[in-house]
Amino acid sequence: MSTMSSSRRKQLSLLYFAFLLGFPGALGTSLEVMEEDEIKQLLVDEKYVVILFSDTPECTGKCKDLEDTLTAVREDIVESLNAWVVRTHSPALAKQYGLTVAGQQNPKIEPGIIFVRSGIPMLYNGPADDDEFLLHMFVSNLDSAVKSLGDSTFEHETQASTGATTGDWLVMFTRAGCEKCAHLRATVEAVAASMRNRKNVAIVDRDTDGGQTTRRFGVKDFPSLILFRLGRLYRYDLPLLDAKTLEAFMTDGFRNARAEEIPHPKTPLVLESLLKWLVTRLTDWENPSIVNAVLCAGMGLLLVVVMAAAGFMKSSPATKKESKKKK
């Protein structure tokens, strides 16, 4: 199947939009059906795309309930977001967004709605027959609520070991090439949307800029989910990875997990965070000589600590040998 040009697709989008406004309800109770290649091109060309995945080429049962709900607010979605609202039966894409039932040789698709925003997918995990709730979830989550944290930002954002004044954090640790991590992204986005303004959800990528943080918490399996709450951490080790179970773990289910002390970050990381904090604050000062003096002092302190640590490590074996000779 040949892919449609971007200009041609935009023209069709405008015609589709005008058609809906001029003839409310003209498309009936079914959505436009697209093939896998068309969906992929649509995701490249458009900012907002709402996709209903059906478990069979025909849309029945739960899929039909979701389609009726989407159809009821389709005009509002198109008018307010200029989004495409379509349906597809694509096992490969459904697996990519975590909509297949695990543990089967021929995975079965679980009917569901994925809201893609600039390439970032969010699973709709609300009721299948509540069109107002569905519309509210889309309109209020035009941007991702999941934060990306790394070695230089984790402690500053979460304050995990210094009081946790920023609230609870559910953090998913990922790595490059982890398919299961990618499949779980839409579900994690759904949890972040449901918990918005109440609890925090973040992602740490080991191979991007989160290697030290990943080692700090002893994460070896991916994806791994850890809840940081009031100076303690709770590891999620349940077999279910659906949005409702993750939300329940964040609110009350963590009490069934073992509470662990949060290890403090290593000294160089603390000093690095301190220096970055100083740079941020000092940019507001008007006297450049004071700024330079404080920055030099901070860098000097960091250098002294690093040299002292290196000297201690080198002198330790010699000290042990001398003590043995004296004995």
C-alpha positions as CSV (number, residue, x, y, z in Angstrom):
1,M,0.0,0.0,0.0
2,S,1.5,3.3,-1.0
3,T,1.7,5.9,1.7
4,M,-0.2,9.1,1.4
5,S,1.7,12.4,1.0
6,S,1.7,14.8,4.0
7,S,0.0,17.6,2.0
8,R,-2.7,15.2,0.7
9,R,-3.4,13.9,4.2
10,K,-3.7,17.4,5.6
11,Q,-6.2,18.3,2.8
12,L,-8.3,15.2,3.7
13,S,-8.0,16.2,7.4
14,L,-9.5,19.6,6.7
15,L,-12.3,18.1,4.5
16,Y,-13.0,15.5,7.3
17,F,-13.1,18.3,9.9
18,A,-15.4,20.5,7.7
19,F,-17.6,17.5,7.0
20,L,-18.1,16.8,10.7
21,L,-19.0,20.4,11.4
22,G,-21.4,20.7,8.5
23,F,-23.1,17.4,9.0
24,P,-23.3,16.4,12.6
25,G,-23.9,12.7,13.0
26,A,-23.4,12.1,9.3
27,L,-20.8,9.4,9.9
28,G,-23.3,7.4,12.0
29,T,-22.1,5.2,14.9
30,S,-18.9,3.8,13.4
31,L,-15.4,5.2,13.0
32,E,-13.2,5.4,10.0
33,V,-11.2,2.1,9.7
34,M,-7.5,2.3,8.8
35,E,-4.8,-0.2,8.0
36,E,-1.6,-0.5,9.9
37,D,0.5,1.4,7.3
38,E,-2.0,4.3,7.3
39,I,-2.0,4.5,11.1
40,K,1.8,4.7,11.1
41,Q,1.8,7.5,8.5
42,L,-1.0,9.3,10.4
43,L,1.1,9.2,13.6
44,V,4.0,10.9,11.7
45,D,1.9,13.6,10.1
46,E,-0.5,14.5,13.0
47,K,0.0,15.8,16.5
48,Y,-3.1,14.2,18.1
49,V,-4.5,10.9,17.0
50,V,-7.1,8.8,18.9
51,I,-7.0,5.1,17.9
52,L,-9.5,2.4,18.9
53,F,-8.0,-1.0,18.6
54,S,-10.5,-3.9,17.9
55,D,-9.8,-7.5,18.9
56,T,-11.2,-8.7,15.5
57,P,-11.7,-7.0,12.1
58,E,-15.3,-6.5,13.2
59,C,-15.9,-4.3,16.3
60,T,-18.2,-6.1,18.8
61,G,-18.6,-6.4,22.5
62,K,-16.3,-4.1,24.5
63,C,-14.9,-2.7,21.3
64,K,-18.5,-1.6,20.2
65,D,-19.1,0.0,23.6
66,L,-15.9,2.0,23.2
67,E,-16.7,2.9,19.6
68,D,-20.1,4.2,20.6
69,T,-18.6,6.3,23.4
70,L,-15.9,7.7,21.0
71,T,-18.5,8.5,18.3
72,A,-20.6,10.4,20.8
73,V,-17.8,12.9,21.4
74,R,-15.9,12.6,18.1
75,E,-17.1,16.0,16.9
76,D,-15.9,17.6,20.1
77,I,-12.5,15.9,19.9
78,V,-12.1,17.0,16.2
79,E,-13.2,20.5,16.9
80,S,-11.2,21.2,20.1
81,L,-8.0,19.2,19.3
82,N,-8.1,18.9,15.5
83,A,-7.4,15.3,16.1
84,W,-8.0,12.2,14.0
85,V,-10.3,9.6,15.5
86,V,-10.0,6.2,13.8
87,R,-10.3,2.5,14.4
88,T,-7.9,-0.3,13.4
89,H,-7.2,-4.0,13.8
90,S,-3.5,-4.3,14.0
91,P,-1.9,-6.9,16.3
92,A,1.6,-5.4,15.8
93,L,0.5,-1.9,16.9
94,A,-1.7,-3.3,19.7
95,K,1.4,-5.1,21.1
96,Q,3.5,-2.0,20.8
97,Y,1.0,-0.2,23.0
98,G,0.6,-3.0,25.5
99,L,-2.9,-4.0,24.4
100,T,-2.2,-7.7,24.0
101,V,-2.9,-10.4,26.5
102,A,0.5,-11.9,27.7
103,G,1.3,-15.6,27.9
104,Q,-0.2,-16.7,24.6
105,Q,1.5,-18.0,21.5
106,N,-0.9,-16.0,19.4
107,P,-1.5,-12.9,21.5
108,K,-5.1,-11.8,21.8
109,I,-5.8,-8.1,21.4
110,E,-7.6,-6.4,24.4
111,P,-9.9,-3.7,22.9
112,G,-8.7,-0.3,24.0
113,I,-8.2,3.4,23.1
114,I,-4.8,4.9,22.7
115,F,-4.5,8.7,22.6
116,V,-1.2,9.6,20.9
117,R,0.2,13.1,21.6
118,S,3.2,14.1,19.5
119,G,4.2,10.4,19.4
120,I,3.7,9.8,23.2
121,P,0.9,7.2,23.8
122,M,-1.6,7.3,26.6
123,L,-4.0,4.4,27.3
124,Y,-7.6,5.4,28.2
125,N,-8.4,3.4,31.3
126,G,-11.8,4.9,32.2
127,P,-15.3,3.5,31.8
128,A,-16.2,2.3,28.3
129,D,-19.6,4.0,28.4
130,D,-18.9,7.4,29.8
131,D,-18.3,9.8,26.9
132,E,-17.9,12.9,29.1
133,F,-15.2,11.3,31.2
134,L,-13.4,10.2,28.1
135,L,-13.5,13.7,26.6
136,H,-12.3,15.2,29.8
137,M,-9.3,12.8,30.0
138,F,-8.2,13.7,26.5
139,V,-8.6,17.5,26.8
140,S,-6.9,17.6,30.2
141,N,-3.9,15.5,29.1
142,L,-2.7,17.1,25.9
143,D,0.8,16.8,27.2
144,S,2.5,13.9,29.0
145,A,2.4,14.0,32.8
146,V,5.3,11.6,33.1
147,K,8.6,13.3,34.0
148,S,12.0,12.2,32.7
149,L,14.6,12.1,35.4
150,G,18.4,11.4,35.3
151,D,21.4,11.4,37.6
152,S,21.6,15.1,37.9
153,T,17.8,15.7,38.4
154,F,16.5,12.7,40.3
155,E,17.4,13.8,43.9
156,H,16.5,17.4,43.3
157,E,13.1,16.6,41.8
158,T,12.1,13.8,44.1
159,Q,14.0,14.7,47.3
160,A,13.7,11.0,48.0
161,S,16.4,10.9,50.8
162,T,15.9,14.5,52.1
163,G,12.3,14.7,53.2
164,A,10.2,13.9,50.1
165,T,8.5,17.3,50.3
166,T,7.6,17.0,46.6
167,G,5.2,14.1,47.3
168,D,5.1,10.4,46.3
169,W,6.9,9.2,43.2
170,L,6.3,6.1,41.1
171,V,9.4,5.7,39.0
172,M,9.8,3.2,36.1
173,F,13.4,2.3,35.4
174,T,14.1,1.4,31.7
175,R,17.0,0.7,29.4
176,A,17.7,0.8,25.7
177,G,16.3,-2.0,23.7
178,C,13.7,-3.1,26.3
179,E,10.6,-3.9,24.4
180,K,8.5,-4.6,27.5
181,C,9.5,-1.1,28.7
182,A,8.2,0.4,25.5
183,H,5.0,-1.6,25.7
184,L,4.4,-0.4,29.2
185,R,4.7,3.3,28.4
186,A,1.1,3.9,27.4
187,T,0.0,2.3,30.7
188,V,2.4,4.4,32.8
189,E,1.1,7.5,31.0
190,A,-2.5,6.5,31.9
191,V,-1.4,6.2,35.6
192,A,0.2,9.6,35.5
193,A,-2.9,11.1,34.0
194,S,-5.2,9.6,36.6
195,M,-2.8,10.7,39.4
196,R,-2.1,14.2,38.0
197,N,-1.9,16.9,40.8
198,R,-1.9,14.1,43.5
199,K,1.1,11.9,42.9
200,N,4.1,11.9,40.6
201,V,5.1,9.5,37.9
202,A,8.6,9.5,36.3
203,I,10.9,7.5,34.1
204,V,14.6,6.9,34.5
205,D,16.5,5.5,31.5
206,R,19.7,3.7,32.5
207,D,21.4,4.1,29.2
208,T,20.6,7.7,28.6
209,D,21.5,9.6,31.8
210,G,20.3,7.4,34.6
211,G,23.1,4.9,35.1
212,Q,24.2,6.1,38.5
213,T,20.7,6.4,39.8
214,T,19.8,2.9,38.5
215,R,22.8,1.4,40.3
216,R,22.0,3.4,43.5
217,F,18.7,1.6,43.9
218,G,20.1,-1.8,42.8
219,V,17.9,-2.1,39.7
220,K,18.9,-5.0,37.5
221,D,15.7,-6.1,35.8
222,F,13.8,-3.9,33.3
223,P,11.3,-2.5,33.5
224,S,11.3,-2.0,37.3
225,L,8.8,0.1,39.2
226,I,9.6,1.7,42.6
227,L,7.4,3.9,44.7
228,F,9.3,6.5,46.8
229,R,7.2,7.7,49.7
230,L,8.1,9.5,53.0
231,G,11.7,8.5,53.0
232,R,11.1,4.9,52.1
233,L,11.0,2.9,48.9
234,Y,8.6,0.1,47.9
235,R,9.4,-2.2,45.0
236,Y,6.5,-3.3,42.8
237,D,6.8,-7.0,42.2
238,L,3.2,-8.0,41.3
239,P,2.7,-9.9,38.0
240,L,-0.1,-7.6,36.8
241,L,1.0,-4.4,35.1
242,D,-2.3,-2.8,34.3
243,A,-3.1,0.8,35.1
244,K,-5.7,0.1,37.8
245,T,-3.3,-2.2,39.7
246,L,-0.5,0.3,39.5
247,E,-2.8,3.1,40.8
248,A,-3.9,0.8,43.7
249,F,-0.3,0.1,44.6
250,M,0.4,3.9,44.7
251,T,-2.5,4.7,47.0
252,D,-2.6,1.8,49.4
253,G,-1.2,-1.4,48.0
254,F,2.4,-0.4,48.8
255,R,1.7,-1.3,52.4
256,N,1.9,-5.0,51.4
257,A,5.4,-4.5,50.1
258,R,8.6,-4.4,52.2
259,A,9.7,-0.9,53.1
260,E,13.3,-0.2,52.4
261,E,15.6,2.7,53.5
262,I,16.5,5.0,50.7
263,P,20.2,5.0,50.0
264,H,21.8,8.4,49.9
265,P,23.4,9.5,46.7
266,K,27.2,9.3,46.4
267,T,29.1,12.4,47.4
268,P,30.2,13.6,43.9
269,L,26.5,13.6,42.9
270,V,25.6,15.6,45.9
271,L,28.3,18.2,45.2
272,E,27.3,18.3,41.6
273,S,23.7,19.1,42.5
274,L,24.9,21.7,45.0
275,L,27.0,23.5,42.4
276,K,24.2,23.5,39.9
277,W,21.9,25.0,42.6
278,L,24.6,27.7,43.3
279,V,24.9,28.5,39.6
280,T,21.1,28.8,39.3
281,R,20.9,31.1,42.3
282,L,24.0,33.2,41.5
283,T,22.7,34.2,38.0
284,D,20.4,36.6,39.8
285,W,23.3,38.5,41.4
286,E,24.5,41.7,39.8
287,N,28.1,41.7,40.9
288,P,30.1,39.3,38.6
289,S,33.2,39.3,40.9
290,I,31.1,37.8,43.7
291,V,29.7,35.2,41.4
292,N,33.1,34.2,40.1
293,A,34.6,34.0,43.6
294,V,31.8,31.8,44.9
295,L,31.9,29.5,41.8
296,C,35.7,29.2,42.1
297,A,35.3,28.3,45.8
298,G,32.7,25.7,45.0
299,M,34.9,24.1,42.3
300,G,37.9,24.2,44.6
301,L,35.9,22.4,47.3
302,L,34.8,19.7,44.8
303,L,38.5,19.3,43.7
304,V,39.7,19.0,47.3
305,V,37.1,16.3,48.1
306,V,37.9,14.3,45.0
307,M,41.7,14.5,45.6
308,A,41.2,13.6,49.3
309,A,39.1,10.6,48.3
310,A,41.7,9.5,45.7
311,G,44.5,9.9,48.2
312,F,42.8,7.9,50.8
313,M,42.2,5.0,48.4
314,K,45.8,5.0,47.4
315,S,47.2,5.2,50.9
316,S,45.0,2.6,52.4
317,P,47.1,-0.5,51.2
318,A,50.4,1.1,52.4
319,T,49.0,1.9,55.8
320,K,47.9,-1.7,56.2
321,K,51.4,-3.0,55.2
322,E,53.1,-0.7,57.7
323,S,50.8,-1.9,60.5
324,K,51.6,-5.5,59.7
325,K,55.4,-4.8,59.8
326,K,55.1,-3.1,63.2
327,K,53.3,-6.1,64.5
